[in-house]
Amino acid sequence: MKIGILGAGRIGATAARLFVAAGHEVAISNSRGPESLRELVAGLGPARAMTIDAAATFGEVVLLAVPWHREDALPRPELLRGKIVIDAMNPYRPEGGFFDLGASTSSEIVLQRLPGARLVKTFNTIYYEHLATRGRKDLPVEERHAIYIAGDDAKAKEAVSRLIEEIGFAPVDTGSLREGGRLQQPDSLIYNQTYTAREARAFFRNELHKLVDTLPGSELAEALEAMTQLNGGRRG
């Protein structure tokens, strides 16, 4: 598969190495231009440096790993229309803390910026060093480090789940872009945790019971719906 990566920081560069090692064709880009990526690409093997728009055009799947607030770091929206787009970004403020998104999740706002993209929220809850070192292709999937995914396009999530398994991790579906994306925000209970897929599902089963006692009725239905996605569609 051809994968375009926008952003050559910790997550972008680490994902590039893993995708190359898994046999995919990778193009990586950043806001400074291809020349600034010469050393990185030389160490990756069969990968190439491109402009942001060129990497977006190249990829069948495109990974967004740029600062969330930098709209200028994204390609022209029409280049991603109809493509599977992985949103690995979090709404950090440059000066610290998080942007106030109101009732929206960060990925819903990204989708407004990139209408028509088949957006999947993932790679945003895992520390880059864990991404670099905790992949284990030799383990059963349920015993691997969990990487959470959320989205509204089932086929796109299936494709991204395969990529996650190919690099040695376990995809765990948290549900829709709205409810599942909310579970993956930086202040959530799963953010940066080192659960295996089996442990993650057990954790969410336990959390279902707590939610019944603590959430107001107006929020409970949405939270339960999102949580049950992790429990195989069963409550309790």
Kinemage of the C-alpha trace (Angstrom):
@kinemage 1
@onewidth
@group {chain A} dominant
@subgroup {mainchain}
@vectorlist {calphas} color= white
{ca met a 1} P 0.000 0.000 0.000
{ca lys a 2} L 1.108 3.570 -0.648
{ca ile a 3} L 1.092 5.642 2.537
{ca gly a 4} L 1.589 9.392 2.647
{ca ile a 5} L 2.699 10.835 5.981
{ca leu a 6} L 2.209 14.520 6.726
{ca gly a 7} L 4.499 15.484 9.564
{ca ala a 8} L 7.993 14.180 10.298
{ca gly a 9} L 8.026 14.596 14.059
{ca arg a 10} L 8.032 11.830 16.630
{ca ile a 11} L 4.819 10.071 15.603
{ca gly a 12} L 5.213 10.708 11.863
{ca ala a 13} L 8.817 9.521 11.671
{ca thr a 14} L 8.162 6.498 13.886
{ca ala a 15} L 5.115 5.453 11.879
{ca ala a 16} L 7.124 5.845 8.664
{ca arg a 17} L 9.746 3.393 9.930
{ca leu a 18} L 7.133 0.864 10.967
{ca phe a 19} L 5.197 1.059 7.713
{ca val a 20} L 8.373 0.679 5.651
{ca ala a 21} L 9.386 -2.347 7.742
{ca ala a 22} L 5.928 -3.833 7.087
{ca gly a 23} L 6.539 -3.608 3.337
{ca his a 24} L 4.569 -0.489 2.407
{ca glu a 25} L 5.628 2.347 0.127
{ca val a 26} L 5.995 5.524 2.171
{ca ala a 27} L 6.241 9.195 1.298
{ca ile a 28} L 6.886 11.637 4.140
{ca ser a 29} L 6.538 15.403 4.197
{ca asn a 30} L 6.726 18.418 6.473
{ca ser a 31} L 6.188 22.164 6.298
{ca arg a 32} L 9.892 22.834 5.682
{ca gly a 33} L 10.088 20.916 2.425
{ca pro a 34} L 11.692 17.709 1.106
{ca glu a 35} L 15.302 18.893 1.452
{ca ser a 36} L 14.920 19.051 5.232
{ca leu a 37} L 14.002 15.344 5.250
{ca arg a 38} L 17.028 14.018 3.381
{ca glu a 39} L 18.726 12.544 6.461
{ca leu a 40} L 15.523 11.000 7.800
{ca val a 41} L 14.635 9.391 4.477
{ca ala a 42} L 18.174 8.028 4.059
{ca gly a 43} L 17.718 6.118 7.302
{ca leu a 44} L 14.304 4.749 6.370
{ca gly a 45} L 15.283 2.705 3.340
{ca pro a 46} L 12.641 2.554 0.584
{ca ala a 47} L 10.922 5.843 1.383
{ca arg a 48} L 10.856 9.234 -0.260
{ca ala a 49} L 10.525 12.864 0.789
{ca met a 50} L 7.835 14.979 -0.846
{ca thr a 51} L 5.935 18.202 -0.446
{ca ile a 52} L 2.754 18.087 1.638
{ca asp a 53} L 0.463 18.119 -1.402
{ca ala a 54} L 2.581 15.531 -3.224
{ca ala a 55} L 2.551 13.153 -0.234
{ca ala a 56} L -1.223 13.572 0.040
{ca thr a 57} L -1.596 12.758 -3.647
{ca phe a 58} L 0.785 9.781 -3.382
{ca gly a 59} L -0.926 8.038 -0.485
{ca glu a 60} L -3.793 5.598 -0.745
{ca val a 61} L -3.823 6.128 3.009
{ca val a 62} L -2.662 9.450 4.462
{ca leu a 63} L -1.495 9.939 8.049
{ca leu a 64} L -1.918 13.386 9.602
{ca ala a 65} L 0.771 13.928 12.248
{ca val a 66} L 1.145 17.710 12.244
{ca pro a 67} L 0.172 20.180 15.012
{ca trp a 68} L -3.628 20.166 15.225
{ca his a 69} L -3.957 23.952 15.170
{ca arg a 70} L -1.814 24.352 12.024
{ca glu a 71} L -4.389 24.293 9.242
{ca asp a 72} L -1.677 25.581 6.917
{ca ala a 73} L 0.194 22.286 7.443
{ca leu a 74} L -2.640 20.332 5.827
{ca pro a 75} L -2.904 19.730 2.073
{ca arg a 76} L -5.595 21.129 -0.151
{ca pro a 77} L -8.822 19.384 0.945
{ca glu a 78} L -9.663 18.110 -2.515
{ca leu a 79} L -6.482 15.998 -2.498
{ca leu a 80} L -7.856 13.877 0.356
{ca arg a 81} L -11.455 13.580 -0.750
{ca gly a 82} L -12.447 9.911 -0.836
{ca lys a 83} L -9.152 8.757 0.728
{ca ile a 84} L -8.602 6.995 4.031
{ca val a 85} L -7.101 9.633 6.320
{ca ile a 86} L -5.618 8.734 9.703
{ca asp a 87} L -5.907 11.537 12.245
{ca ala a 88} L -3.095 11.148 14.794
{ca met a 89} L -3.390 14.744 15.999
{ca asn a 90} L -4.438 16.085 19.393
{ca pro a 91} L -5.751 19.604 20.103
{ca tyr a 92} L -2.775 20.852 22.102
{ca arg a 93} L -2.302 24.596 22.491
{ca pro a 94} L 1.250 25.785 21.609
{ca glu a 95} L 1.531 27.416 25.032
{ca gly a 96} L 0.253 24.313 26.847
{ca gly a 97} L -3.084 22.733 27.637
{ca phe a 98} L -5.833 22.037 25.121
{ca phe a 99} L -8.081 24.075 22.885
{ca asp a 100} L -11.678 24.421 24.061
{ca leu a 101} L -13.652 22.544 21.406
{ca gly a 102} L -17.078 23.020 22.921
{ca ala a 103} L -19.274 20.015 22.178
{ca ser a 104} L -17.082 18.817 19.268
{ca thr a 105} L -14.184 16.387 19.205
{ca ser a 106} L -10.914 17.327 17.546
{ca ser a 107} L -11.465 14.842 14.703
{ca glu a 108} L -14.910 16.216 13.922
{ca ile a 109} L -13.261 19.583 13.411
{ca val a 110} L -10.558 18.006 11.235
{ca leu a 111} L -13.284 16.466 9.085
{ca gln a 112} L -14.849 19.906 8.662
{ca arg a 113} L -11.477 21.100 7.360
{ca leu a 114} L -11.176 18.068 5.036
{ca pro a 115} L -14.715 17.337 3.788
{ca gly a 116} L -15.061 14.041 1.982
{ca ala a 117} L -12.071 12.385 3.686
{ca arg a 118} L -12.680 8.915 5.151
{ca leu a 119} L -11.346 9.912 8.543
{ca val a 120} L -10.161 7.437 11.173
{ca lys a 121} L -8.967 8.678 14.564
{ca thr a 122} L -5.975 6.626 15.739
{ca phe a 123} L -2.296 6.769 16.767
{ca asn a 124} L -3.184 9.760 18.966
{ca thr a 125} L -3.366 7.896 22.290
{ca ile a 126} L 0.009 6.136 22.126
{ca tyr a 127} L 3.328 7.606 23.298
{ca tyr a 128} L 5.783 7.684 20.407
{ca glu a 129} L 8.393 5.603 22.284
{ca his a 130} L 5.764 2.941 22.882
{ca leu a 131} L 4.886 3.041 19.193
{ca ala a 132} L 8.568 2.575 18.382
{ca thr a 133} L 9.255 -0.278 20.815
{ca arg a 134} L 6.109 -2.133 21.888
{ca gly a 135} L 4.990 -3.670 18.596
{ca arg a 136} L 5.010 -7.493 18.839
{ca lys a 137} L 4.118 -9.389 15.691
{ca asp a 138} L 5.008 -12.633 17.486
{ca leu a 139} L 2.116 -12.285 19.962
{ca pro a 140} L -1.573 -13.088 19.452
{ca val a 141} L -3.393 -9.880 18.585
{ca glu a 142} L -5.348 -9.789 21.870
{ca glu a 143} L -2.068 -9.822 23.830
{ca arg a 144} L -0.503 -6.914 21.923
{ca his a 145} L -0.386 -3.262 22.964
{ca ala a 146} L -3.745 -1.680 22.118
{ca ile a 147} L -4.068 1.178 19.634
{ca tyr a 148} L -7.546 2.701 19.657
{ca ile a 149} L -9.477 3.644 16.534
{ca ala a 150} L -12.652 5.646 15.985
{ca gly a 151} L -14.540 6.579 12.852
{ca asp a 152} L -17.779 6.509 10.912
{ca asp a 153} L -16.542 4.579 7.855
{ca ala a 154} L -16.463 0.839 8.612
{ca lys a 155} L -14.348 -0.090 5.575
{ca ala a 156} L -11.801 2.623 6.365
{ca lys a 157} L -11.525 1.354 9.939
{ca glu a 158} L -10.999 -2.194 8.656
{ca ala a 159} L -8.135 -1.037 6.423
{ca val a 160} L -6.499 0.936 9.234
{ca ser a 161} L -6.961 -1.984 11.623
{ca arg a 162} L -5.009 -4.209 9.227
{ca leu a 163} L -2.180 -1.665 9.137
{ca ile a 164} L -2.098 -1.588 12.939
{ca glu a 165} L -1.868 -5.376 13.095
{ca glu a 166} L 0.853 -5.443 10.434
{ca ile a 167} L 3.127 -3.293 12.607
{ca gly a 168} L 2.620 -5.483 15.665
{ca phe a 169} L -0.202 -3.812 17.591
{ca ala a 170} L -3.866 -4.543 18.334
{ca pro a 171} L -6.631 -2.283 16.986
{ca val a 172} L -9.396 -1.626 19.510
{ca asp a 173} L -12.481 0.071 18.097
{ca thr a 174} L -13.935 2.766 20.378
{ca gly a 175} L -16.891 3.525 18.103
{ca ser a 176} L -17.924 6.534 16.075
{ca leu a 177} L -15.907 9.634 15.359
{ca arg a 178} L -17.995 11.513 17.921
{ca glu a 179} L -18.402 9.157 20.880
{ca gly a 180} L -15.304 7.086 20.142
{ca gly a 181} L -13.260 10.164 19.403
{ca arg a 182} L -14.279 11.635 22.754
{ca leu a 183} L -12.984 8.514 24.515
{ca gln a 184} L -9.612 9.065 22.814
{ca gln a 185} L -9.106 12.705 23.794
{ca pro a 186} L -5.852 13.510 25.663
{ca asp a 187} L -7.508 13.760 29.094
{ca ser a 188} L -9.323 10.425 28.777
{ca leu a 189} L -8.795 7.320 30.902
{ca ile a 190} L -7.152 5.397 28.043
{ca tyr a 191} L -4.744 8.095 26.887
{ca asn a 192} L -1.101 6.911 26.978
{ca gln a 193} L -2.002 3.727 28.871
{ca thr a 194} L -0.152 0.512 28.073
{ca tyr a 195} L -3.093 -1.863 27.939
{ca thr a 196} L -3.131 -4.952 25.793
{ca ala a 197} L -6.266 -5.410 23.702
{ca arg a 198} L -7.551 -7.955 26.224
{ca glu a 199} L -6.877 -5.584 29.140
{ca ala a 200} L -8.468 -2.663 27.303
{ca arg a 201} L -11.691 -4.575 26.727
{ca ala a 202} L -11.782 -5.669 30.386
{ca phe a 203} L -11.187 -2.076 31.489
{ca phe a 204} L -14.089 -0.828 29.435
{ca arg a 205} L -16.370 -3.575 30.719
{ca asn a 206} L -15.641 -2.359 34.256
{ca glu a 207} L -16.149 1.275 33.282
{ca leu a 208} L -19.633 0.505 31.943
{ca his a 209} L -20.851 -0.198 35.444
{ca lys a 210} L -19.288 2.972 36.865
{ca leu a 211} L -20.897 5.117 34.187
{ca val a 212} L -24.384 3.997 35.155
{ca asp a 213} L -23.851 5.377 38.654
{ca thr a 214} L -21.992 8.593 37.836
{ca leu a 215} L -23.136 10.131 34.558
{ca pro a 216} L -26.235 12.289 34.181
{ca gly a 217} L -28.941 10.724 32.031
{ca ser a 218} L -28.335 13.181 29.201
{ca glu a 219} L -24.797 11.840 28.718
{ca leu a 220} L -25.232 8.225 29.743
{ca ala a 221} L -26.784 6.906 26.522
{ca glu a 222} L -23.960 8.210 24.320
{ca ala a 223} L -21.263 6.962 26.664
{ca leu a 224} L -22.815 3.511 26.938
{ca glu a 225} L -23.134 3.252 23.181
{ca ala a 226} L -19.459 4.075 22.744
{ca met a 227} L -18.357 1.735 25.513
{ca thr a 228} L -20.387 -1.207 24.236
{ca gln a 229} L -18.427 -1.080 20.978
{ca leu a 230} L -15.466 -2.271 23.071
{ca asn a 231} L -17.500 -5.000 24.692
{ca gly a 232} L -18.519 -6.761 21.512
{ca gly a 233} L -21.881 -4.979 21.450
{ca arg a 234} L -22.915 -6.339 24.896
{ca arg a 235} L -23.646 -4.241 27.957
{ca gly a 236} L -22.521 -5.282 31.418
